[in-house]
């Protein structure tokens, strides 16, 4: 059988790529990273295209596409290191809410009128002095590394991997912006002091479904970012001259570019299949999500490093801006679990370890 993108998915990819090329230039990324501009500019345009409601059913106000379509979108967003809450508000939050049968907010999310952040890091790995306790309908504690510091509300990880929703207008909730390497995404720490907490689900599988979906999207995002770094390295090598020759003619540079391409190209089918497995609820969906996240984390890191080496000293300058892609890849590697952690989860899911 032939496994690839449909004509509709290719059209979606092409139209989104053209939009991002016009609306998210490198100068826009610099302004967002410097704090001179919010990510709402790009997100507003993406909302008009229906991206926030991509995986939400049409009956609930969304577009009604699947995870493979979301993978296509994520790759394009990663290629342009697009700022915005796509990972949290368009993927993880809707996945959890739909798995839990909580559909009240989905229409507002799909329209781009409401952004939901996610604070699930304690479900991945517990940290000292962090964690949420819930009693009498209120939540108290600290949630680290919450995605989207500009969100209107958050899904938080409660006791025993339950999920609760908290409103940012609640006086018991405060946010502290965290400094991370990736300035294209805002990450914060949530402090809760008897904030009203609405139960979304007590089933750990609902939270796990959101994490799995997020990992697939992160893999696609890293794939897009790495592809862009490879393309930039090839383009630069065909322009930069040494000894009256372009450096692309040097065998060492050819080998570097060829190795990047040979490692990255097979990743595309892995990420596509991970999206397909999630969309069809395949038995190996969770394992494939873990493998895609772990493998892309390492391959994308290799491409990021090698692409910077091809650029030489220019690769470290803000003029070229490679560091924005480099940092996005680095952040994706750690968010929702390091390669070592998610491979261990995949081994447990297959009963290979206790």
Secondary structure as a PSIPRED ss2 file (coil, helix, strand):
# PSIPRED VFORMAT (PSIPRED V4.0)

   1 X C   1.000  0.000  0.000
   2 X C   1.000  0.000  0.000
   3 X C   1.000  0.000  0.000
   4 X C   1.000  0.000  0.000
   5 X C   1.000  0.000  0.000
   6 X C   1.000  0.000  0.000
   7 X H   0.000  1.000  0.000
   8 X H   0.000  1.000  0.000
   9 X H   0.000  1.000  0.000
  10 X H   0.000  1.000  0.000
  11 X H   0.000  1.000  0.000
  12 X H   0.000  1.000  0.000
  13 X H   0.000  1.000  0.000
  14 X H   0.000  1.000  0.000
  15 X H   0.000  1.000  0.000
  16 X H   0.000  1.000  0.000
  17 X H   0.000  1.000  0.000
  18 X H   0.000  1.000  0.000
  19 X H   0.000  1.000  0.000
  20 X H   0.000  1.000  0.000
  21 X H   0.000  1.000  0.000
  22 X H   0.000  1.000  0.000
  23 X H   0.000  1.000  0.000
  24 X C   1.000  0.000  0.000
  25 X C   1.000  0.000  0.000
  26 X H   0.000  1.000  0.000
  27 X H   0.000  1.000  0.000
  28 X H   0.000  1.000  0.000
  29 X H   0.000  1.000  0.000
  30 X H   0.000  1.000  0.000
  31 X H   0.000  1.000  0.000
  32 X H   0.000  1.000  0.000
  33 X H   0.000  1.000  0.000
  34 X C   1.000  0.000  0.000
  35 X C   1.000  0.000  0.000
  36 X C   1.000  0.000  0.000
  37 X C   1.000  0.000  0.000
  38 X C   1.000  0.000  0.000
  39 X C   1.000  0.000  0.000
  40 X H   0.000  1.000  0.000
  41 X H   0.000  1.000  0.000
  42 X H   0.000  1.000  0.000
  43 X H   0.000  1.000  0.000
  44 X H   0.000  1.000  0.000
  45 X H   0.000  1.000  0.000
  46 X H   0.000  1.000  0.000
  47 X H   0.000  1.000  0.000
  48 X H   0.000  1.000  0.000
  49 X C   1.000  0.000  0.000
  50 X C   1.000  0.000  0.000
  51 X H   0.000  1.000  0.000
  52 X H   0.000  1.000  0.000
  53 X H   0.000  1.000  0.000
  54 X C   1.000  0.000  0.000
  55 X C   1.000  0.000  0.000
  56 X C   1.000  0.000  0.000
  57 X C   1.000  0.000  0.000
  58 X H   0.000  1.000  0.000
  59 X H   0.000  1.000  0.000
  60 X H   0.000  1.000  0.000
  61 X C   1.000  0.000  0.000
  62 X C   1.000  0.000  0.000
  63 X C   1.000  0.000  0.000
  64 X C   1.000  0.000  0.000
  65 X C   1.000  0.000  0.000
  66 X C   1.000  0.000  0.000
  67 X H   0.000  1.000  0.000
  68 X H   0.000  1.000  0.000
  69 X H   0.000  1.000  0.000
  70 X H   0.000  1.000  0.000
  71 X H   0.000  1.000  0.000
  72 X H   0.000  1.000  0.000
  73 X H   0.000  1.000  0.000
  74 X H   0.000  1.000  0.000
  75 X H   0.000  1.000  0.000
  76 X H   0.000  1.000  0.000
  77 X H   0.000  1.000  0.000
  78 X H   0.000  1.000  0.000
  79 X H   0.000  1.000  0.000
  80 X C   1.000  0.000  0.000
  81 X C   1.000  0.000  0.000
  82 X C   1.000  0.000  0.000
  83 X C   1.000  0.000  0.000
  84 X C   1.000  0.000  0.000
  85 X C   1.000  0.000  0.000
  86 X H   0.000  1.000  0.000
  87 X H   0.000  1.000  0.000
  88 X H   0.000  1.000  0.000
  89 X H   0.000  1.000  0.000
  90 X H   0.000  1.000  0.000
  91 X H   0.000  1.000  0.000
  92 X H   0.000  1.000  0.000
  93 X H   0.000  1.000  0.000
  94 X H   0.000  1.000  0.000
  95 X H   0.000  1.000  0.000
  96 X H   0.000  1.000  0.000
  97 X H   0.000  1.000  0.000
  98 X H   0.000  1.000  0.000
  99 X H   0.000  1.000  0.000
 100 X H   0.000  1.000  0.000
 101 X C   1.000  0.000  0.000
 102 X C   1.000  0.000  0.000
 103 X C   1.000  0.000  0.000
 104 X C   1.000  0.000  0.000
 105 X C   1.000  0.000  0.000
 106 X H   0.000  1.000  0.000
 107 X H   0.000  1.000  0.000
 108 X H   0.000  1.000  0.000
 109 X H   0.000  1.000  0.000
 110 X H   0.000  1.000  0.000
 111 X C   1.000  0.000  0.000
 112 X C   1.000  0.000  0.000
 113 X C   1.000  0.000  0.000
 114 X C   1.000  0.000  0.000
 115 X C   1.000  0.000  0.000
 116 X E   0.000  0.000  1.000
 117 X E   0.000  0.000  1.000
 118 X E   0.000  0.000  1.000
 119 X E   0.000  0.000  1.000
 120 X C   1.000  0.000  0.000
 121 X H   0.000  1.000  0.000
 122 X H   0.000  1.000  0.000
 123 X H   0.000  1.000  0.000
 124 X H   0.000  1.000  0.000
 125 X C   1.000  0.000  0.000
 126 X C   1.000  0.000  0.000
 127 X C   1.000  0.000  0.000
 128 X C   1.000  0.000  0.000
 129 X C   1.000  0.000  0.000
 130 X C   1.000  0.000  0.000
 131 X E   0.000  0.000  1.000
 132 X E   0.000  0.000  1.000
 133 X E   0.000  0.000  1.000
 134 X E   0.000  0.000  1.000
 135 X E   0.000  0.000  1.000
 136 X C   1.000  0.000  0.000
 137 X C   1.000  0.000  0.000
 138 X E   0.000  0.000  1.000
 139 X E   0.000  0.000  1.000
 140 X E   0.000  0.000  1.000
 141 X E   0.000  0.000  1.000
 142 X E   0.000  0.000  1.000
 143 X E   0.000  0.000  1.000
 144 X E   0.000  0.000  1.000
 145 X E   0.000  0.000  1.000
 146 X E   0.000  0.000  1.000
 147 X E   0.000  0.000  1.000
 148 X C   1.000  0.000  0.000
 149 X C   1.000  0.000  0.000
 150 X C   1.000  0.000  0.000
 151 X C   1.000  0.000  0.000
 152 X C   1.000  0.000  0.000
 153 X E   0.000  0.000  1.000
 154 X E   0.000  0.000  1.000
 155 X E   0.000  0.000  1.000
 156 X E   0.000  0.000  1.000
 157 X E   0.000  0.000  1.000
 158 X C   1.000  0.000  0.000
 159 X H   0.000  1.000  0.000
 160 X H   0.000  1.000  0.000
 161 X H   0.000  1.000  0.000
 162 X C   1.000  0.000  0.000
 163 X E   0.000  0.000  1.000
 164 X E   0.000  0.000  1.000
 165 X E   0.000  0.000  1.000
 166 X E   0.000  0.000  1.000
 167 X E   0.000  0.000  1.000
 168 X C   1.000  0.000  0.000
 169 X C   1.000  0.000  0.000
 170 X C   1.000  0.000  0.000
 171 X C   1.000  0.000  0.000
 172 X C   1.000  0.000  0.000
 173 X E   0.000  0.000  1.000
 174 X E   0.000  0.000  1.000
 175 X E   0.000  0.000  1.000
 176 X E   0.000  0.000  1.000
 177 X E   0.000  0.000  1.000
 178 X C   1.000  0.000  0.000
 179 X C   1.000  0.000  0.000
 180 X C   1.000  0.000  0.000
 181 X C   1.000  0.000  0.000
 182 X C   1.000  0.000  0.000
 183 X C   1.000  0.000  0.000
 184 X C   1.000  0.000  0.000
 185 X C   1.000  0.000  0.000
 186 X C   1.000  0.000  0.000
 187 X E   0.000  0.000  1.000
 188 X E   0.000  0.000  1.000
 189 X E   0.000  0.000  1.000
 190 X E   0.000  0.000  1.000
 191 X E   0.000  0.000  1.000
 192 X E   0.000  0.000  1.000
 193 X E   0.000  0.000  1.000
 194 X E   0.000  0.000  1.000
 195 X E   0.000  0.000  1.000
 196 X E   0.000  0.000  1.000
 197 X C   1.000  0.000  0.000
 198 X E   0.000  0.000  1.000
 199 X E   0.000  0.000  1.000
 200 X E   0.000  0.000  1.000
 201 X E   0.000  0.000  1.000
 202 X C   1.000  0.000  0.000
 203 X C   1.000  0.000  0.000
 204 X H   0.000  1.000  0.000
 205 X H   0.000  1.000  0.000
 206 X H   0.000  1.000  0.000
 207 X H   0.000  1.000  0.000
 208 X H   0.000  1.000  0.000
 209 X H   0.000  1.000  0.000
 210 X H   0.000  1.000  0.000
 211 X H   0.000  1.000  0.000
 212 X H   0.000  1.000  0.000
 213 X H   0.000  1.000  0.000
 214 X H   0.000  1.000  0.000
 215 X H   0.000  1.000  0.000
 216 X H   0.000  1.000  0.000
 217 X H   0.000  1.000  0.000
 218 X H   0.000  1.000  0.000
 219 X H   0.000  1.000  0.000
 220 X H   0.000  1.000  0.000
 221 X H   0.000  1.000  0.000
 222 X H   0.000  1.000  0.000
 223 X H   0.000  1.000  0.000
 224 X H   0.000  1.000  0.000
 225 X H   0.000  1.000  0.000
 226 X H   0.000  1.000  0.000
 227 X H   0.000  1.000  0.000
 228 X H   0.000  1.000  0.000
 229 X H   0.000  1.000  0.000
 230 X H   0.000  1.000  0.000
 231 X H   0.000  1.000  0.000
 232 X H   0.000  1.000  0.000
 233 X H   0.000  1.000  0.000
 234 X H   0.000  1.000  0.000
 235 X H   0.000  1.000  0.000
 236 X H   0.000  1.000  0.000
 237 X H   0.000  1.000  0.000
 238 X C   1.000  0.000  0.000
 239 X C   1.000  0.000  0.000
 240 X C   1.000  0.000  0.000
 241 X E   0.000  0.000  1.000
 242 X E   0.000  0.000  1.000
 243 X C   1.000  0.000  0.000
 244 X C   1.000  0.000  0.000
 245 X E   0.000  0.000  1.000
 246 X E   0.000  0.000  1.000
 247 X H   0.000  1.000  0.000
 248 X H   0.000  1.000  0.000
 249 X H   0.000  1.000  0.000
 250 X C   1.000  0.000  0.000
 251 X H   0.000  1.000  0.000
 252 X H   0.000  1.000  0.000
 253 X H   0.000  1.000  0.000
 254 X H   0.000  1.000  0.000
 255 X H   0.000  1.000  0.000
 256 X H   0.000  1.000  0.000
 257 X H   0.000  1.000  0.000
 258 X H   0.000  1.000  0.000
 259 X H   0.000  1.000  0.000
 260 X H   0.000  1.000  0.000
 261 X H   0.000  1.000  0.000
 262 X H   0.000  1.000  0.000
 263 X H   0.000  1.000  0.000
 264 X H   0.000  1.000  0.000
 265 X H   0.000  1.000  0.000
 266 X H   0.000  1.000  0.000
 267 X H   0.000  1.000  0.000
 268 X H   0.000  1.000  0.000
 269 X H   0.000  1.000  0.000
 270 X H   0.000  1.000  0.000
 271 X H   0.000  1.000  0.000
 272 X H   0.000  1.000  0.000
 273 X H   0.000  1.000  0.000
 274 X H   0.000  1.000  0.000
 275 X H   0.000  1.000  0.000
 276 X H   0.000  1.000  0.000
 277 X H   0.000  1.000  0.000
 278 X H   0.000  1.000  0.000
 279 X H   0.000  1.000  0.000
 280 X C   1.000  0.000  0.000
 281 X C   1.000  0.000  0.000
 282 X C   1.000  0.000  0.000
 283 X C   1.000  0.000  0.000
 284 X C   1.000  0.000  0.000
 285 X H   0.000  1.000  0.000
 286 X H   0.000  1.000  0.000
 287 X H   0.000  1.000  0.000
 288 X H   0.000  1.000  0.000
 289 X H   0.000  1.000  0.000
 290 X H   0.000  1.000  0.000
 291 X H   0.000  1.000  0.000
 292 X H   0.000  1.000  0.000
 293 X H   0.000  1.000  0.000
 294 X H   0.000  1.000  0.000
 295 X H   0.000  1.000  0.000
 296 X H   0.000  1.000  0.000
 297 X H   0.000  1.000  0.000
 298 X H   0.000  1.000  0.000
 299 X H   0.000  1.000  0.000
 300 X H   0.000  1.000  0.000
 301 X H   0.000  1.000  0.000
 302 X H   0.000  1.000  0.000
 303 X H   0.000  1.000  0.000
 304 X H   0.000  1.000  0.000
 305 X H   0.000  1.000  0.000
 306 X H   0.000  1.000  0.000
 307 X H   0.000  1.000  0.000
 308 X H   0.000  1.000  0.000
 309 X H   0.000  1.000  0.000
 310 X H   0.000  1.000  0.000
 311 X H   0.000  1.000  0.000
 312 X H   0.000  1.000  0.000
 313 X H   0.000  1.000  0.000
 314 X H   0.000  1.000  0.000
 315 X H   0.000  1.000  0.000
 316 X H   0.000  1.000  0.000
 317 X C   1.000  0.000  0.000
 318 X C   1.000  0.000  0.000
 319 X C   1.000  0.000  0.000
 320 X C   1.000  0.000  0.000
 321 X C   1.000  0.000  0.000
 322 X H   0.000  1.000  0.000
 323 X H   0.000  1.000  0.000
 324 X H   0.000  1.000  0.000
 325 X H   0.000  1.000  0.000
 326 X H   0.000  1.000  0.000
 327 X H   0.000  1.000  0.000
 328 X H   0.000  1.000  0.000
 329 X H   0.000  1.000  0.000
 330 X H   0.000  1.000  0.000
 331 X H   0.000  1.000  0.000
 332 X H   0.000  1.000  0.000
 333 X H   0.000  1.000  0.000
 334 X H   0.000  1.000  0.000
 335 X C   1.000  0.000  0.000
 336 X C   1.000  0.000  0.000
 337 X C   1.000  0.000  0.000
 338 X C   1.000  0.000  0.000
 339 X H   0.000  1.000  0.000
 340 X H   0.000  1.000  0.000
 341 X H   0.000  1.000  0.000
 342 X H   0.000  1.000  0.000
 343 X H   0.000  1.000  0.000
 344 X H   0.000  1.000  0.000
 345 X H   0.000  1.000  0.000
 346 X H   0.000  1.000  0.000
 347 X H   0.000  1.000  0.000
 348 X H   0.000  1.000  0.000
 349 X H   0.000  1.000  0.000
 350 X C   1.000  0.000  0.000
 351 X C   1.000  0.000  0.000
 352 X C   1.000  0.000  0.000
 353 X C   1.000  0.000  0.000
 354 X C   1.000  0.000  0.000
